[in-house]
Amino acid sequence: MGNTVHIAGRGLVVRQLRILASQFRVLRTGTLSEIRPDNMYQPLCGSLKKRQRQTNMKIAKRILFFVLLGLSLLGIPVFIYGIINTGVSLKYETQNPTDCISTITGQDLCLTIHILKGLIIVCVLIIVLLIVFRKRFFRIKA
């Protein structure tokens, strides 16, 4: 039967118990004198809660991994588009090629380009770090 648990003791003492496997887990084996209800069984509810927390943590780590990876991969083309757009503004909205302040909006276009380049570098670093540390996100504990 599936609900039979064999408990091996010292020497030739072997006992067989029938328990509901869905309700209890055998924690200790021993001779007949050592087998008592207070040291042999433990409810599964604590073990199930721990396993549920571990499963939730695994799912949360995977979600975090894919969200960071997706945002970084989508951020790079958006920031490149922003650099091109700001470059066009820099060309047509300034008097001299060395000027950085737009005559229309009064915004520092060179600063915007530097910030967008920095964001691209941050996205690339996040992608590299996610690839390097991907095993921490997908670690399977036995």
Buried (B, 14 or more C-beta within 10 A) or exposed (E): EEEEBEBEBEEEBEBEBEBEEEEBBBEEBBBEEBBEEEEBBEEBEEEEEEEEEEEEEBEEBEEEBEEBBEEBEEBBEEBEEBBEEBEEBBEEBBEEEEEBBBEEEEBEBBEBBEBBBEBBEEBEEBBEEBEEEEEEBEEEEE
